[in-house]
Structures are given as C-alpha cells and as structure tokens.
Amino acid sequence: MMDSLRTAANSLVLKIIFVIIIVSFILTGVSGYLIGGSNNYAAKVNGQEISRAQFENAFNNERNRMQQQLGDRYSELAANEGYMKSLRQQVLNRLIDEALLDQYSRELKLGISDEQVKQAIFATPAFQVDGKFDNNRYNAIVNQMGMTADQYAQALRNQLTTQQLINGVAGTDFMLKGETDELAALVSQQRVVREAVIDVNALAAKQQVTDQEVSSYYDQNKVRFMTPEQFRVSYIKLDAATMQAPVSDADIQAYYDQHVDQFTQPERIRYSIIQTKTEDDAKAVLDALNKGEDFATLAKEKSTDIISARNGGDMGWLEESATVPELKNAGLKEKGQISGVIKSSVGFLVARLDDIQPAKVKPLSEVRDDIAAKVKQEKALDAYYALQQKVSDAASNDNESLAGAEQVAGVKAGETGWFSRDTLPEELNFKPVADAI
C-alpha cells in the first residue's frame, strides 16, 4: 500500500494533481449544489453523494464551534444572511474536499486496518480515565456526538486514511537536474580566505578624550544614562487560607438540604448488544439466543461493534442522556430481558437489559466531610472579604500611614525595597498592583 503511495507521490503529475484536486470539483465531478433543491443530497462528487443530513450536521457543528469561540460576537454574524450563506458554502466545499481526498486515497489503494482504528480510539485522551481507555466514557461521548460506535470508527478510519495520503505527499519531494548540479557544485566548492586581526582595545588606549568631549557626549545622550522611576511600597498581606471558620452540624445540614441535587445520582442502565450488518444476521443471532446460546460468546463472535464486542457486548453503565433512542424505545423493562431485532442507523442489533441502578441520593454521612470542607471555605472567604473591606476603608482614611489598617487587620505591614515598574517584587507581582503603580 505504502509503496503505491510513495511511487505516486514521487510523480510530478501527482504533485500537480494533488495541488488542484481540492478545486477540481469546480470543473468536473460534482453534480452541482443541490442544497435548495428537492434531492435528498447536498452534492454529488464523482457519483458519491453527500447527504443533506451529513451537510446539516457538519454545518451545525461549525456553527456551534464558532459560537463557543466568538461568544456574543457570533450573534452579529448569525444575523448577517450573506455571511451565513457564505459559511454554508464553505462547509459544503470542505465536505467536497474530503470526499475527493477519500476517493483519491481509494484509487491509490490506501487503507487503515481495524487494529489501527482501535489503537487510535484507545489512544484518544478524551476517552481515557486515569490514563486508560474507558468504554463507558467512550460510549457516552460518542452518543453525545449523535453517533454510534461504528459510525465514529468509520469516520476516524476515513480521517486517518486521508491523513495518510496528505503525509505521504507532503513527506516526499524531487529536485530538477539543474538544482542537483548547483547543489553539488556548492558542496564541492573551495575558497581561499585571508583574515586580519585588529586590536580595538589597543587602539582605544591610544586615544585622548577631553572634558569638553565627555560633557558634550553626556548632553547629547542623557537618555542613555537615565534610571527608571523607582517605587517603595508598604503593604498589608491578607490570606483567606489563614481565616478561622468553624463549621457546625447545622451548617452542614443546611448545605446538604440546599444542594441535594449535587448529591443525587441519576438512574443508570446497563445494556449488552450484538450488532449486525443485515436483518437476517440479527434474526439468526436472536434465534441462537432463544435456543440458549451464551450472549457474551455470540457478541464476541458476531457483533460488528468492535468496542462492545471485546467486552462480550457490554456497553457499561449509561445514564438516560447518554442512551441512544434505539435502546430507549426497545421496551426492555426487566433484568435479563432480550429485545427483538432492532433497526439502527448503522444496521441491526439485538439488545439485553443487564441491570438497573435507580436514582438515589447519597446519605449525609457519605458526603459530610466534603460538605464541611466546602462550608469552611465559603465561611473563610466571607470573613476574608469582610476584613478586606475594613482594611481598605481604614487605609483610605489615612494617606500617610497604614497604622490604622494594621490595627484593623491585626498584622504588621510589610515594606519593599526600591523597584521599578518592570521589576515588581514577587509578593506584589499582581496585575491590580501593577496597574495602581
């Protein structure tokens, strides 16, 4: 496979083709932009359809990304009809580019194995807990993206294949014969160099400088001999961590009662699935289960969902928000209950309800220490801000001394040495202090 890529990548014709492949759809291969038409696809690239759903999903993702990046400024752009139309066109162009790269990768017989896809998924930090791949986290994130595990794996496969093509071309190069000759001549070139050493210090020692010349130089270059403005600051240091804030049982109970939602674990359900490409395969799996064959064994042997299959079909614990509609609507109510054949967006599946964890509120005894720490921190901050205001008021009433502020704070004021705006002492190196100076 890689030999094909390297051979093609060293071709001058390929270099030219690769440069123009992204824009070639303007001239040929694309059956037009049909966003506003009656067809069920947004564009057709050399016979390959880009569905309306695919386009709208990509457009919504781009719009959400911009909204997160630009914040309130996004609403101004969203109100501009011309800009949004241009954005839709950019998204469609990108999908067309990706389709062209995917087609060209297939022409070169490039591909990514199942093992490479699996390793890429396992190595993705977003799917890891404590540095290790976590199947529950993987399923939850993929479901939040509106995809199944198979759909995500296929999208990742396409991305890795395209990257393989780009890296193969970018990592190769060629030289013209004239360039090779010039480089060879430069490498083998010989030169004769002569050098002379001039002792500047010896010459300087022979020079005579008058007082008038020194004075004149000083007058003309006073800026070079200026020192920056210097400051010396007296300050009072307050630290919220040192504030004593006793916490009573009543404080803990009140916090628990007011924040009970923080200590509530929603209902979680555990499913196992066997996914197949065809309905007949799913029916065969269901028949085998009805005859008593082991679900986990069949999942490992028959399921096309590579992630759950390695766990015997187990999808891990899922909250309602992370459960796909196909499972929600399967009518499974009791532990061990097996569904019929379910049609999904990537084929067919048979599911089993393995377990249910009802929603529950953690008892106060289990979260007491955490609540005590939070209440203590809140009380310390309240005391800190109250004292800070008193100290600030006392300092404002006496511009000559911090004696009154010291008395209120109960601590002795510190004093820095001389420093400039560019060399703030570590204890005062904060933006508000720098701005005030």
N, C-alpha and C positions, 0 to 999 in steps of 0.2 A: 504493500500500500504506500509506504513512505518513499519507496524507490520511484513509484509513479509520480508522486508529488515532487520529488527532487528533480526528476528528469524534466517534468513540465515546467517547474519553477525556473530552470536554467535556460528556458527558451525565450528568445527575445519576443516572439509572437505572444507568448503568455504574459510577459511583462506589460505589453501594450493592451492585451485583452483585459488583464486584471485591473488596469487603471481605468478602463472605460466600462467595466462590467456593471458598476453601480448606476451609471446613467444610461446604459444601453436600452433600458425599458422605454425610454422616450421615443426611440425609433422603431423598436420591434419587440415582439414577445408579450407585450401587455395588452390585454383586450379592452383597455380603457378604464376610466374611473367611473364606477357604477354606484357611487355612494347614494346618489339621489334617484337611482332607477328602481326598477321593480325586481331585479335579480336578487338572489339570496347571497351574493358575494360582493365584496367591495372592489376587488380587482382580480384579474386572471393573468398570471405570469407564465408564459410558455405552457398554457394548459392547466397550471396549478392554481387552484382557487384560494384566495384569501377571503375567508368568510366575513360576513358583516359582524358576527359575534366576536370573532378574533380581532377585527379592527376596532370595534367599540370598546372591547376590554383593554386593548393597548392604548387607546385614546384616553380612557378613564384613568388608567394607571399614570400616564404622563400628566394629566390634569391634576391628579392628587399629588404627584411629586412636586409640581410647580407650586401648588397651594401651600405645601409644607415648607418649601424653600422660600417663597416670597411673602407669605403671611398675608397681611391686609392689602398689600400692593396687588395681589392676584385678582381681587375683585374688580379693580380698574381694568385689567387686561381682559377679564372674562366678559365685561360689558362691551368690549370692542368686537363687533361682529366680524370685521375684517381680520383682526388678529386671530380669533378663534378658528376662522375658516382656514387661515394660513397654517395654524397649528395642526388642524386635522390633516391637511395636505402633507405636512412634514412627517406625521406619524405614519400615514399611508406609504409615503416614499421609503421610510425606514423598513416597513414590513416587506415592501417590494425588494429592497436591497437584500434583506435577509433571505428572501425566497430565492433570489438569483444566486447568492453565495451558496445556499443549500443545494441548489440544482447543480452548480459547477463542482461542488465537493463530491456529489454523487457521480458526476461524469469522470472524475479522477479516481473513483473507487475509494474515497476516503471513508473512514468509519470509526466509531467508538464502540468498544465491546461493553457487554453488560457489566463486567467486572470493573472497568474503568468508570462507568457511571456510578456504580455502587460506592467505589472508593471516593469519588468526588463528593457524593452525598454525605458519606461518613466523615469527610474532612471539612465539611462546611461548619464554621463556628456557631452559626445561628441554630444548628440542630444538636448542639452539644450541651451537656450538663456536667460541670466539673471536668471539662476537657475530654469527655467521652460522648459518643453518639447516643442520643436518647430517642427511642422510637416514638414515645408519647409526644415529645416536643416536636419531632419531625411531622407527625400526622396533624397535630394542632396547627402548626404554621402553614403547612400545605393546604389544609382545609380553609384557613383564613384567607388564603390567596385565591380561593374559589376553584381549586384544582384537586384532582385525585393524585395518589402517589404515582400512578402510571403516567398521567399527563405531565406531572412535574419531571419525572425521569426522562420522558421523551423530549421535553423542552430543553432539559440540560444536555441531553445527547446531541441535539441539533446545535446548541451553543458551542459545545466542545468540538464538534466536527468543523464548524465554521472557523473557530479559533485555530484549529489545526491547519486549515488552508491558509489563513492570514499569516500565521507564524512561519509556515513553510516558504511562502513567497517573500515575506519581509526578511527572513534569515538567509536568503541567497542573493547573489549578485554576479555581475560579469564585468569584464573590462575589455575595451576596444584594443586592437593591436597597437595603435599609436600611443595609448595610455600606458600599456605594458612596456613599450620601448622607452618612454620618458621616465617611468619609474626605475627601470633597470639602469638607465644612464645616470640618474640621480644617485642611486645607491652605490654605484661603482665609481662615482666622480671623486677626484683627488684635487686638493687645493693646497697652495703654499701660503702660509700666513707669517707675517713678521709683527712683532709687538715691541712697544717702548713703554717703560715704566716711569711715570712722573711722580715724584715725591711731593705731594701738596703741602704736607706739614713743613718740610724743609723750606719751601718757597714762602710759606706764611711767616716763618720765623725771621725772614729777612725783611719783612715789610714794616714800615714805620707808620703809626696812626697818631694823629694829633687830637688834642682835647676838643678842638672845634669839629673835627670829623665825627668824633664819638657823639657830641651833643647834637649835631645835625642828623645823624642816623637815628638817634633816640627820638628826636622831634618828628621825624618822618615815619617812624614805625612804633608809635606809642601803643597802638592796638595790640602789638605782639607781646608787650610787657604788662598787659592788664591781667589782674586776677579776677575770677568770677565773684559775684556777690556772695557773701558768706552769712550764715544764719547760726544762731544758737537758740535752742528751744527747751522750755520747761514743759513737762507733760505729766499727766496722771494716767496710769495704766489700770483699766478695769477688765476683769476676766470673768465671764459668765460661768466658766467651769469651777471657779472657786466659791460661787454663791451657795450658801447653805439653804437647802429647800426640803424640809421634812415632808414626808408623804404619809397621809393617814389611810386607814382602811376605807373610810368614807370617800376619800379622793379616788381611790382605786375603783370602788364600786360605781361611783358616778361616771367615771370614764368608760367603764365596761358597758354600762347601761346606755350611754350616749353614742357609743361606737360599736354596737353589737354587730352591725353589718360587716365590720372588719374581721370579725371572728367567726363568720359563717362560711362554711364550706358548701358550695352548691352540689346538687345531685350529680353523681358521676356514674357512667355506664361503661361496661367493658364488653366489647364485641370481638368475635373472631370471624374472618371472612375467607371465602375461597372465590377468587375472581377468575373468570374465563373470557376468552375472546368471542365465543359463539354461544347461542342459546342452547344448542344441542349438547355442548360440553357441560354447561351448567346443569342441564337436566340429568346428564349421566352422573355428575357429582352428587346431585340430590338423591338419585336412586341408590347410589352406593352408601350414602349416609343412612337412608331408610332401611338398608339391609344390615346396618350395624357396623360399617367400617369406621375407623378412627378419623375424627375430623382433622386433628393436627397432622396426621400422616398424609391424608389427601391434600391438605393445604400445601405441604412441602413439595408434594409430587405434581399437583395440578395447577396451583394458583399462579396467575401471571403477575400478581403484585409482589415484586421481589422483596420488598421490605417486610411485609407481614408474613410472607411465606416462610422466611427463615425462622420465624417465631411460631410456626405452627398455625398461622392465620391470625394470631393475637394482635389486636390493634392498640392494646393498652387502655388505660382509663381515659375516657373522653367526657368533658362537660358538654352540656347541650349546645353551647355556642360553637363548639369545635366538631360537632357531629354532622355528617353530610345528610341531606334530605332523604336520600335513598334508604338510609338506616332508620331515620326518624319515622318514616312512613311505612316501615316493613311490618308493623303490627306486632312486634316482639314484646311481650309483657312479663314472661316468666323465665327464670334462670334455666338454661339448657334448651330453651325453645329454639327451633331451627326454622328459618324462613323458607318460603318458596323461592323460585327463580326470580331475581330482581334485575330489571334492566337499569343499567347505569350509563353515564356519559362515555365510559371507556369500554363497554362491553356488557357482561352479565356477571352476577355474583350470587352466592348463597351465604347467608349470614347466620350466626348463632349468638344469642344473648348469653354471656358468660356470668355476669354478676352486676349487681346494682348497689351503689353506696348512696343512701338517702342523704339529702341535705341535712347538715347538723351544725349546731353552734358549739364551739369549743367551750368547755366549762371554765369558769373564772380561775379555778385552781391551776389550770394548764397554762394560762396566759398572764397570771398575776405578776410575775417578775418583769415581763415585757412592759406591762401597763405601768408598773411602778417606775421603771426607768424613763418612760415617756412623760409621765406626770411630773417626775422630778426635774426633767429637762425643761418642761414648759414653765414650771414654777421658777426655776433658776433664771430663765430668760426674762420672765416678767419682772423679777427682782432686779436683774441687770439693767433692763431698760428704764425702770423707775429710778434707780440710783444714777444712771447716766444722765437722766433729765435733771436731777437735783444738782449734780456736779456741774453740768453745763450752765444751769442758772446761776450757781454760785460764782463760777468763773466769769460770767458776763457782768456780774455786779462789781467786779474788781479787776480793772485792766492792768493794774500794776503788779499784782501778786496772785499766786494760786493758794494762798494761805487758807482762804475760806473754802475753796474747793477741796483742799486736803482734809479739812476738818469734817466736811460732809462725807467724803469718800472713805475716811478712816485709813488712808495710806499716804505715804510721803511722796511728793512729786519727784520725778527723775529729771535730769538735765543732760543734754547732749553737749558735745564739743562743737567747734565750728565746722560747718559743712556747706556745700553748695547745692543748688537745685538738682544737679546731676549725681550727687553722692549722698543721698539720704541715708541716715543710719538705719540699720536693719529694723529696729524697734519702731521706726516711723515710716517705713517704706510702704505706704498705702496711698492709693490714688487720692482720697479726700484730703490727706495731709499735703501731698504734693500740690494739689490744686489750691489749697489755702495759702501755701507759701508762695 
